[in-house]
Amino acid sequence: MDVRRRVSALLLVPCLLASACGASEVTAPATSAAPPSTPATTAPPARVVVLDPGHNGGGAARPAEINRLVPAGRGRTKPCNTTGTSTNAGYPEHAFTWDVAQRIGAALGAKGITVVFTRRDDSGAGPCVDERAATGNAANADAVVSIHADGSNSAGAHGFHVAYSSPPLNDAQGEPAEKLARTLRNTLRDKGFSTANYLGADGLSPRDDLAGLNLSTRPAALVECGNMRDATEAAAMSSEDGRRRYATAIAAAVEAYLG
C-alpha cells in the first residue's frame, strides 16, 4: 500500500517550348521522368507507462528515512513511505509488488511500450511517495499504475480494488485517470479476479489521501490486488502462477487503456 511527419517532392521540368524560351527552336533532350517519391513515414511515438511497485525491501531497516514527512497533496503531509503488509506466513507486500511489476514491464516492453519504474530494486528504502509521483510527471507518462496489496484483518475481507484521486486536482485526474481505473477494474474482473467486498464500490475507490495520486499530473491509478490476510488470496500472491496471473491482467488492462 511520453515524437510525429511527411515529405512530398516536386519534379521541375526545363523550358521545352521555343516560344516560351525566346528562341526559334529548342530541342529537348531525351529524358525519362523519375517516379514520384514515396512519402516518408515514421512510426508512431512510443507510449510511456510508469510502474510503481509499492514500498521497498529495505524500508524497515531505515525507519528515520521512511517516517519523515513529505508533501501528500491537498495541503497535507504524510510519511515518506511505509514497510507495507505481508501474508500471515510472512510473504511481504514489497516482494509481491516488485515481482508483479517486473512481469508487467516485460509484457508491455515486448509490445514496444516504454516502461519506467519508480524504484530500481527491492532492497532499498523509498523513494518517498511524492518522488514516485514526480517520476510519472517527469516521464510525461501516458499512464501511471501503482501496484499494492492490502492487509485487512476484517473477517472475510477479500478482493481487489482500484483507487484514483478524487475530487480531481487537474485534468489528468479527471476522466483520463477514471478511465484508467475503470479499465483496470474491468480487465481484472474479466480475468477472474473478484472485486473487494470490504471497501470501495464495485471495485473502484475514489480517494483524496494518497500522495502518489494527488500529486500526479498524469493519468494515475493504484491497484490493491487483494487482501494478503485472506488465505486464498495470500496463497495466490505467494505463488509464481498467481503473480503471473495478476501481471497478465494488469498488463492487458494497460494495453487496452492505451488503445
C-alpha positions as CSV (number, residue, x, y, z in Angstrom):
1,M,0.0,0.0,0.0
2,D,5.8,10.4,-23.0
3,V,7.8,12.1,-31.4
4,R,5.2,12.5,-35.3
5,R,6.0,13.9,-40.4
6,R,5.5,13.8,-44.2
7,V,7.6,14.7,-47.3
8,S,6.4,15.4,-50.9
9,A,8.7,16.1,-54.0
10,L,8.1,18.4,-57.0
11,L,9.6,17.5,-60.3
12,L,11.0,20.7,-62.0
13,V,10.7,20.5,-65.9
14,P,13.0,22.7,-68.0
15,C,11.5,25.0,-70.6
16,L,10.8,22.9,-73.8
17,L,8.8,25.3,-76.0
18,A,10.7,27.7,-78.3
19,S,8.1,30.5,-77.8
20,A,8.4,30.2,-74.1
21,C,12.2,30.2,-74.1
22,G,12.6,33.2,-76.5
23,A,14.4,31.1,-79.2
24,S,13.2,29.9,-82.6
25,E,13.9,26.3,-81.9
26,V,14.7,24.3,-78.9
27,T,15.4,20.6,-79.0
28,A,14.6,18.9,-75.7
29,P,17.0,16.3,-74.6
30,A,15.5,12.8,-74.2
31,T,14.6,12.3,-70.6
32,S,12.7,9.8,-68.6
33,A,10.6,11.1,-65.8
34,A,11.6,10.0,-62.4
35,P,8.9,8.2,-60.5
36,P,7.2,10.2,-57.7
37,S,9.0,9.8,-54.4
38,T,7.2,7.8,-51.8
39,P,6.2,9.9,-48.8
40,A,8.4,9.3,-45.8
41,T,6.6,7.7,-42.9
42,T,7.6,7.4,-39.3
43,A,6.4,5.0,-36.6
44,P,4.0,6.4,-34.0
45,P,5.7,7.6,-30.8
46,A,6.3,5.0,-28.1
47,R,3.8,5.2,-25.3
48,V,5.3,5.6,-21.8
49,V,4.0,3.7,-18.8
50,V,5.3,4.3,-15.3
51,L,5.0,1.3,-12.9
52,D,5.2,1.9,-9.2
53,P,5.8,-1.2,-7.2
54,G,4.6,-0.3,-3.7
55,H,7.1,0.0,-0.8
56,N,10.6,-1.3,-0.8
57,G,12.5,-4.2,0.9
58,G,15.0,-2.0,2.9
59,G,12.5,0.3,4.4
60,A,12.1,-1.5,7.7
61,A,15.8,-1.1,8.5
62,R,15.7,2.7,7.9
63,P,12.7,4.0,9.9
64,A,14.0,7.5,10.2
65,E,14.2,7.8,6.4
66,I,10.7,6.4,5.6
67,N,9.0,8.1,8.5
68,R,10.0,11.7,7.6
69,L,7.1,13.8,6.4
70,V,6.7,14.7,2.8
71,P,4.0,16.5,0.7
72,A,0.9,14.5,0.1
73,G,-1.2,16.9,-1.9
74,R,-4.3,18.9,-0.9
75,G,-2.1,20.8,1.7
76,R,-1.3,17.6,3.6
77,T,1.8,15.7,4.6
78,K,2.4,12.1,5.3
79,P,5.3,9.7,6.0
80,C,7.8,9.2,3.1
81,N,6.7,5.6,2.9
82,T,5.8,2.5,4.9
83,T,7.1,-1.0,5.1
84,G,3.8,-2.4,3.7
85,T,2.0,-5.5,4.8
86,S,2.5,-9.3,4.4
87,T,0.7,-12.6,4.4
88,N,0.3,-14.3,7.7
89,A,3.1,-16.6,6.6
90,G,5.4,-13.6,6.2
91,Y,5.5,-13.1,2.4
92,P,5.9,-9.3,2.2
93,E,3.9,-6.9,0.1
94,H,7.1,-5.2,-1.3
95,A,8.3,-8.5,-2.8
96,F,4.9,-9.2,-4.3
97,T,4.6,-5.8,-5.9
98,W,8.2,-5.9,-7.2
99,D,7.7,-9.3,-8.8
100,V,4.4,-8.3,-10.4
101,A,5.7,-5.0,-11.7
102,Q,8.7,-6.7,-13.4
103,R,6.3,-9.1,-15.1
104,I,4.1,-6.3,-16.3
105,G,7.1,-4.3,-17.5
106,A,8.3,-7.3,-19.5
107,A,4.9,-7.8,-21.2
108,L,4.5,-4.1,-22.0
109,G,8.1,-3.8,-23.2
110,A,7.5,-6.7,-25.6
111,K,4.7,-4.6,-27.2
112,G,7.0,-1.6,-27.8
113,I,5.8,0.3,-24.8
114,T,8.4,2.3,-22.9
115,V,8.3,1.3,-19.2
116,V,9.8,3.3,-16.4
117,F,9.9,2.0,-12.8
118,T,9.8,4.2,-9.7
119,R,12.4,2.1,-7.9
120,R,15.4,0.1,-9.2
121,D,15.4,-2.9,-6.9
122,D,13.7,-4.5,-3.9
123,S,16.4,-3.9,-1.3
124,G,16.4,-0.1,-0.8
125,A,14.3,2.4,1.1
126,G,11.9,4.7,-0.6
127,P,11.6,6.5,-2.9
128,C,9.1,8.6,-1.0
129,V,5.6,8.8,-2.2
130,D,6.0,12.4,-3.6
131,E,9.1,11.3,-5.5
132,R,7.2,8.4,-7.0
133,A,4.5,10.8,-8.3
134,A,7.3,13.1,-9.7
135,T,8.7,10.1,-11.7
136,G,5.5,9.8,-13.6
137,N,5.2,13.5,-14.1
138,A,8.8,13.8,-15.4
139,A,8.3,10.9,-17.8
140,N,5.2,12.5,-19.2
141,A,3.6,9.1,-18.8
142,D,0.6,8.1,-20.7
143,A,-0.4,6.0,-17.7
144,V,0.9,5.5,-14.2
145,V,0.0,2.3,-12.3
146,S,0.9,1.8,-8.7
147,I,0.8,-1.8,-7.5
148,H,-0.1,-2.8,-4.0
149,A,-1.7,-5.4,-1.8
150,D,-3.9,-4.8,1.3
151,G,-3.6,-6.2,4.8
152,S,-7.1,-6.0,6.3
153,N,-7.8,-8.2,9.3
154,S,-11.6,-7.8,8.8
155,A,-13.2,-11.3,8.8
156,G,-13.8,-12.5,5.3
157,A,-12.3,-9.4,3.6
158,H,-11.1,-10.2,0.2
159,G,-10.9,-9.0,-3.4
160,F,-9.1,-6.2,-5.4
161,H,-10.0,-2.6,-5.8
162,V,-8.6,0.3,-7.9
163,A,-8.1,3.8,-6.4
164,Y,-7.9,7.1,-8.1
165,S,-7.6,10.7,-6.9
166,S,-11.0,12.3,-6.2
167,P,-12.1,15.0,-6.4
168,P,-9.6,15.7,-9.2
169,L,-7.0,18.4,-8.8
170,N,-6.1,18.7,-12.5
171,D,-7.4,17.5,-15.9
172,A,-5.4,14.3,-15.9
173,Q,-7.0,13.2,-12.6
174,G,-10.5,13.6,-14.1
175,E,-11.7,11.4,-16.9
176,P,-8.3,10.1,-18.0
177,A,-7.5,8.7,-14.5
178,E,-11.0,7.5,-14.0
179,K,-10.9,5.7,-17.4
180,L,-7.6,4.1,-16.4
181,A,-9.2,2.9,-13.1
182,R,-12.3,1.5,-14.8
183,T,-10.2,-0.3,-17.4
184,L,-8.0,-1.9,-14.7
185,R,-11.2,-2.9,-12.8
186,N,-12.9,-4.3,-15.8
187,T,-10.0,-6.3,-17.0
188,L,-9.1,-7.7,-13.7
189,R,-12.7,-8.7,-13.2
190,D,-12.9,-10.2,-16.7
191,K,-9.7,-12.2,-15.9
192,G,-11.5,-13.9,-12.9
193,F,-10.5,-11.7,-10.0
194,S,-13.2,-10.7,-7.5
195,T,-13.8,-7.1,-6.6
196,A,-13.3,-6.1,-2.9
197,N,-16.2,-6.9,-0.5
198,Y,-14.9,-4.6,2.3
199,L,-14.1,-1.2,0.8
200,G,-14.8,0.8,-2.3
201,A,-17.8,0.2,-4.5
202,D,-17.8,-2.4,-7.4
203,G,-14.0,-2.5,-7.3
204,L,-13.5,1.3,-7.5
205,S,-12.3,3.5,-4.7
206,P,-12.1,7.3,-5.1
207,R,-9.5,8.6,-2.6
208,D,-8.2,12.0,-1.5
209,D,-5.5,10.8,0.8
210,L,-3.0,9.0,-1.5
211,A,0.0,11.2,-2.2
212,G,1.1,9.3,-5.4
213,L,-2.3,10.0,-6.9
214,N,-2.9,13.5,-5.5
215,L,0.5,14.8,-6.8
216,S,0.2,13.2,-10.2
217,T,-0.2,15.4,-13.3
218,R,-0.6,12.2,-15.5
219,P,-3.4,9.7,-15.5
220,A,-2.7,7.5,-12.5
221,A,-4.4,4.7,-10.6
222,L,-3.5,2.4,-7.7
223,V,-4.3,-1.3,-7.8
224,E,-4.8,-3.1,-4.4
225,C,-4.5,-6.6,-5.9
226,G,-6.2,-8.3,-3.0
227,N,-6.0,-8.9,0.8
228,M,-2.8,-10.6,1.9
229,R,-4.5,-11.7,5.1
230,D,-7.1,-13.7,3.2
231,A,-5.9,-17.3,2.9
232,T,-6.9,-17.8,-0.7
233,E,-5.5,-14.5,-1.9
234,A,-2.4,-14.9,0.1
235,A,-1.7,-18.3,-1.5
236,A,-2.2,-16.8,-5.0
237,M,0.1,-13.8,-4.2
238,S,2.7,-16.1,-2.8
239,S,2.8,-18.4,-5.8
240,E,4.6,-17.7,-9.1
241,D,1.5,-18.7,-11.1
242,G,-0.7,-16.3,-9.0
243,R,1.7,-13.4,-9.6
244,R,1.8,-14.2,-13.3
245,R,-2.0,-14.0,-13.4
246,Y,-2.1,-10.7,-11.7
247,A,0.6,-9.3,-14.0
248,T,-1.1,-10.6,-17.2
249,A,-4.4,-9.0,-16.2
250,I,-2.8,-5.6,-15.3
251,A,-0.7,-5.6,-18.5
252,A,-3.7,-6.3,-20.6
253,A,-5.6,-3.5,-18.9
254,V,-2.8,-1.0,-19.6
255,E,-2.7,-2.1,-23.3
256,A,-6.5,-1.7,-23.5
257,Y,-6.3,1.8,-21.9
258,L,-3.6,2.9,-24.3
259,G,-5.6,1.6,-27.3
